[in-house]
């Protein structure tokens, strides 16, 4: 079984490649010439230089593969044009290339996000048929990416995966919060509620969906099936770090200012103006029962266990 993975050098993509190789897939990775391949260099994979933004580089990559896992995307940037170029135009280029040069592909899996649907307006976990109201530029471009993918529903066997917050080894976004806990102070903007998923559970769900006929033409939320309050998350990280930080109350009214200050001081990171647009909402929760019923998806890692494993990895690799 031959598979192409875009976004293979990233956090989720590199874990997906690991798992595909272990399961016996012949894996090709579409990588930019400027990307670090440190998580791929010891794996038996084929590196193909290209970019989803460069339509001319895609036909050789998509030809002859059985599965396409399109994970390439930008989650944070100060540039709206960059969000659009990668998350929208890049996805359109991939879909056109597969439709034109590999119409017999067994499955195309597109990694979207809960952000493409937005926060829950009433606190109830969102389902796949909930109305999409993305509130960030990132979310809006991922929603546009989904719409492009579904335009090919009658031409290609495709599946859309919408994870909530993803964490685990190699992740630099959640690392920011682990560092805050280590520092002894974490910002607190009131009780909010989130769905989470450990990266290995997400990867398992992605591959599971690619092998199931019940997933063709469908979208799925994948989560650990728990709803976590802000306090639950801080407590899990604190336990993993063996630290009890002070919670510093941050009025939501000044959060946009903090986002702009963070961008100026540190460049693009998880605390940025676009992410602040999402953080103003209190319920980022989704229901993954459809994946359980149709795919047999059962997450294995709870947040305290996952936070501990993640903290251990950060320490071993001297990220903390």
C-alpha positions as CSV (number, residue, x, y, z in Angstrom):
1,X,0.0,0.0,0.0
2,X,1.5,3.3,-1.1
3,X,0.7,6.5,0.8
4,X,1.5,10.1,0.3
5,X,1.6,12.4,3.3
6,X,1.7,16.2,3.0
7,X,2.7,18.1,6.1
8,X,4.8,15.1,7.0
9,X,7.5,17.2,8.8
10,X,5.0,18.7,11.2
11,X,3.8,17.6,14.6
12,X,0.9,15.5,13.6
13,X,2.3,14.5,10.2
14,X,5.5,13.1,11.5
15,X,3.6,10.9,14.0
16,X,1.3,9.7,11.1
17,X,4.3,8.8,9.0
18,X,5.8,6.8,12.0
19,X,2.6,4.9,12.3
20,X,2.1,4.2,8.6
21,X,5.7,2.9,8.3
22,X,5.1,0.6,11.3
23,X,2.0,-0.7,9.7
24,X,3.8,-1.6,6.5
25,X,2.8,1.3,4.2
26,X,5.2,2.4,1.5
27,X,5.3,6.1,2.4
28,X,6.2,9.2,0.4
29,X,6.4,12.6,2.1
30,X,5.9,15.8,0.3
31,X,8.4,18.2,1.9
32,X,9.6,21.7,1.1
33,X,13.3,22.3,0.6
34,X,13.3,24.6,3.6
35,X,11.6,22.1,6.0
36,X,13.5,20.2,8.7
37,X,13.2,16.4,8.2
38,X,14.7,15.4,11.5
39,X,11.7,13.3,12.4
40,X,11.8,11.5,9.1
41,X,15.5,11.0,8.4
42,X,15.7,7.7,10.3
43,X,12.6,6.3,8.7
44,X,12.3,4.2,5.5
45,X,10.4,6.8,3.6
46,X,10.7,8.6,0.2
47,X,11.2,12.4,0.4
48,X,9.6,14.3,-2.5
49,X,10.5,18.0,-2.8
50,X,7.4,20.0,-3.5
51,X,4.8,22.4,-2.0
52,X,1.1,22.3,-2.0
53,X,1.2,26.0,-3.0
54,X,3.1,25.0,-6.1
55,X,0.6,23.1,-8.3
56,X,3.3,22.1,-10.8
57,X,5.2,20.1,-8.1
58,X,2.2,17.9,-7.2
59,X,1.4,15.6,-10.2
60,X,4.6,13.4,-9.7
61,X,3.8,13.2,-6.0
62,X,0.2,12.0,-6.2
63,X,0.6,9.6,-9.1
64,X,0.6,5.9,-8.3
65,X,-0.3,6.2,-4.6
66,X,-3.2,4.4,-3.0
67,X,-3.7,6.9,-0.2
68,X,-3.3,10.6,0.1
69,X,-3.2,12.1,3.6
70,X,-3.4,15.9,3.2
71,X,-2.2,17.3,6.5
72,X,-0.2,20.3,5.2
73,X,-1.6,23.5,6.7
74,X,-0.8,26.6,8.7
75,X,-2.2,26.9,12.2
76,X,-0.7,30.3,13.1
77,X,0.7,33.2,11.2
78,X,0.3,37.0,11.2
79,X,-0.5,37.0,7.5
80,X,-4.1,36.4,6.3
81,X,-2.7,35.9,2.8
82,X,-0.5,33.0,4.1
83,X,-3.4,31.3,5.8
84,X,-5.3,31.5,2.4
85,X,-2.3,30.4,0.3
86,X,-1.7,27.2,2.3
87,X,-5.1,26.2,3.8
88,X,-7.3,27.1,0.9
89,X,-5.3,27.4,-2.3
90,X,-2.9,24.6,-1.3
91,X,-5.8,22.3,-0.6
92,X,-7.4,23.2,-3.9
93,X,-4.1,22.3,-5.7
94,X,-3.9,19.0,-4.0
95,X,-7.5,18.1,-4.9
96,X,-7.0,19.1,-8.5
97,X,-3.8,17.1,-8.8
98,X,-5.4,13.9,-7.4
99,X,-8.5,14.2,-9.5
100,X,-6.5,14.8,-12.6
101,X,-3.5,12.4,-12.1
102,X,-4.8,9.7,-9.7
103,X,-8.6,9.4,-9.9
104,X,-8.4,5.8,-8.8
105,X,-6.9,6.6,-5.4
106,X,-8.4,4.4,-2.7
107,X,-8.8,7.3,-0.2
108,X,-8.0,10.9,0.3
109,X,-8.0,12.0,4.0
110,X,-8.1,15.8,4.7
111,X,-7.1,17.0,8.2
112,X,-9.4,19.8,9.1
113,X,-10.1,21.2,12.6
114,X,-12.8,21.9,15.1
115,X,-11.9,25.5,14.4
116,X,-13.5,25.0,11.0
117,X,-16.9,24.6,12.7
118,X,-16.2,27.0,15.6
119,X,-17.2,27.1,19.3
120,X,-20.4,25.6,20.6
121,X,-23.0,28.4,21.0
122,X,-24.8,26.7,23.8
123,X,-22.2,24.5,25.5
124,X,-23.4,21.3,24.0
125,X,-20.7,19.3,22.2
126,X,-20.8,19.9,18.4
127,X,-21.8,17.2,16.1
128,X,-20.7,16.8,12.5
129,X,-24.0,18.3,11.2
130,X,-23.8,21.4,13.5
131,X,-23.8,24.7,11.7
132,X,-20.3,25.9,11.0
133,X,-19.5,29.4,12.3
134,X,-15.7,29.7,12.5
135,X,-14.5,32.7,14.4
136,X,-10.8,32.9,13.5
137,X,-9.1,33.4,10.2
138,X,-7.5,30.0,10.7
139,X,-10.9,28.4,11.2
140,X,-12.4,30.2,8.2
141,X,-9.6,29.0,5.9
142,X,-9.9,25.4,7.2
143,X,-13.7,25.6,6.5
144,X,-13.0,26.8,3.0
145,X,-10.6,23.9,2.6
146,X,-13.3,21.5,3.7
147,X,-15.7,23.0,1.2
148,X,-13.1,22.5,-1.6
149,X,-12.6,18.9,-0.6
150,X,-16.3,18.1,-0.5
151,X,-16.7,19.5,-4.1
152,X,-14.9,16.3,-5.2
153,X,-17.2,14.0,-3.2
154,X,-18.6,12.5,-6.4
155,X,-15.2,12.1,-8.0
156,X,-12.9,10.8,-5.2
157,X,-13.4,8.7,-2.1
158,X,-12.6,11.2,0.6
159,X,-12.8,11.7,4.3
160,X,-12.5,14.8,6.5
161,X,-11.1,14.6,10.1
162,X,-11.8,17.4,12.5
163,X,-9.7,17.2,15.7
164,X,-10.0,19.6,18.6
165,X,-6.8,20.6,20.5
166,X,-4.1,18.1,19.8
167,X,-1.1,17.5,22.1
168,X,1.8,15.2,22.6
169,X,5.5,14.8,22.0
170,X,6.9,17.2,19.3
171,X,4.1,19.7,19.8
172,X,5.4,23.3,20.2
173,X,2.0,24.9,20.8
174,X,1.1,23.2,24.1
175,X,4.8,23.5,25.1
176,X,4.0,27.2,25.8
177,X,1.5,26.2,28.5
178,X,3.9,23.6,30.0
179,X,6.5,26.4,30.2
180,X,4.0,28.7,31.9
181,X,3.3,26.1,34.5
182,X,7.1,25.6,35.0
183,X,7.5,29.3,35.5
184,X,4.9,29.2,38.3
185,X,2.3,31.6,36.7
186,X,-0.4,30.7,34.2
187,X,-2.9,33.2,32.8
188,X,-6.5,32.5,33.6
189,X,-9.4,34.1,31.8
190,X,-12.3,32.3,33.4
191,X,-13.7,28.8,33.2
192,X,-13.8,27.4,29.7
193,X,-14.4,24.0,28.3
194,X,-12.4,22.1,25.7
195,X,-12.2,18.8,23.8
196,X,-8.7,17.3,23.5
197,X,-7.0,14.4,21.8
198,X,-3.6,12.9,22.3
199,X,-1.6,12.7,19.0
200,X,-1.3,8.9,18.9
201,X,-5.1,8.5,19.3
202,X,-5.6,11.1,16.5
203,X,-3.2,9.2,14.2
204,X,-5.0,5.9,14.9
205,X,-8.3,7.5,14.0
206,X,-6.9,9.0,10.8
207,X,-5.6,5.6,9.6
208,X,-8.8,3.9,10.8
209,X,-10.9,6.2,8.7
210,X,-8.8,5.7,5.6
211,X,-9.5,1.9,5.8
212,X,-13.3,2.1,6.4
213,X,-15.9,2.3,3.6
214,X,-18.2,3.9,6.2
215,X,-16.0,6.9,6.2
216,X,-16.2,7.7,2.4
217,X,-17.7,11.1,1.9
218,X,-18.0,11.8,5.6
219,X,-16.5,14.2,8.2
220,X,-15.6,13.0,11.7
221,X,-14.8,14.7,15.0
222,X,-12.1,12.8,16.9
223,X,-11.5,13.5,20.6
224,X,-10.7,11.7,23.8
225,X,-14.5,11.8,24.5
226,X,-14.1,13.9,27.7
227,X,-14.9,17.6,28.3
228,X,-12.0,19.4,30.1
229,X,-12.4,22.6,32.0
230,X,-9.6,25.1,32.1
231,X,-8.9,23.9,35.6
232,X,-8.7,20.3,34.5
233,X,-6.1,21.1,31.9
234,X,-4.0,23.2,34.3
235,X,-4.2,20.5,36.9
236,X,-3.1,17.8,34.4
237,X,-0.1,19.8,33.3
238,X,0.7,20.8,36.9
239,X,0.7,17.2,38.0
240,X,2.9,16.2,35.1
241,X,5.3,19.0,35.9
242,X,5.1,18.5,39.7
243,X,4.4,22.2,40.1
244,X,1.5,24.2,41.5
245,X,1.4,27.5,39.6
246,X,-0.4,30.7,40.5
247,X,-3.4,31.4,38.3
248,X,-3.2,35.0,37.2
249,X,-6.6,36.4,36.2
250,X,-6.6,38.1,32.8
251,X,-9.7,40.1,31.9
252,X,-10.9,39.1,28.5
253,X,-11.2,42.7,27.4
254,X,-7.4,43.0,27.3
255,X,-6.7,39.7,25.6
256,X,-6.5,41.2,22.1
257,X,-3.8,43.6,23.3
258,X,-1.9,40.7,24.8
259,X,-2.1,38.9,21.4
260,X,-0.7,41.9,19.6
261,X,2.1,42.4,22.2
262,X,3.0,38.7,21.9
263,X,3.3,39.0,18.1
264,X,5.6,42.0,18.3
265,X,7.8,40.5,21.0
266,X,8.0,36.9,19.9
267,X,6.7,36.7,16.4
268,X,4.1,34.1,15.5
269,X,3.4,31.7,18.3
270,X,0.3,30.2,19.9
271,X,-0.5,33.4,21.7
272,X,-1.4,35.6,18.7
273,X,-4.3,37.8,17.6
274,X,-6.0,35.1,15.6
275,X,-5.8,32.6,18.4
276,X,-7.2,35.2,20.8
277,X,-10.3,35.4,18.6
278,X,-10.9,31.8,19.5
279,X,-10.0,32.1,23.2
280,X,-12.7,34.6,23.7
281,X,-15.2,31.8,23.5
282,X,-15.9,29.4,26.4
283,X,-16.9,26.1,24.8
284,X,-14.7,24.4,22.2
285,X,-16.2,21.0,22.5
286,X,-17.2,18.3,20.1
287,X,-18.9,14.9,20.1
288,X,-16.9,12.0,18.6
289,X,-19.7,9.4,18.9
290,X,-20.1,9.2,15.2
291,X,-16.5,8.0,14.8
292,X,-17.1,5.4,17.6
293,X,-20.3,4.1,16.0
294,X,-19.2,4.0,12.3
295,X,-15.5,3.4,12.6
296,X,-15.1,1.7,16.0
297,X,-12.8,4.5,17.1
298,X,-11.9,4.3,20.8
299,X,-9.3,6.7,22.2
300,X,-6.9,5.2,24.7
301,X,-5.1,8.1,26.3
302,X,-6.7,10.3,29.0
303,X,-5.4,13.8,29.6
304,X,-3.4,13.2,32.8
305,X,-1.6,10.3,31.3
306,X,-1.0,12.1,28.0
307,X,0.2,15.3,29.8
308,X,2.7,13.2,31.8
309,X,4.1,11.5,28.7
310,X,4.3,14.8,26.9
311,X,6.1,16.4,29.8
312,X,8.6,13.5,29.9
313,X,9.3,13.9,26.2
314,X,9.9,17.6,26.6
315,X,12.3,17.0,29.4
316,X,14.2,14.3,27.6
317,X,14.6,16.5,24.6
318,X,15.5,19.5,26.7
319,X,12.5,21.5,25.6
320,X,11.7,22.3,29.2
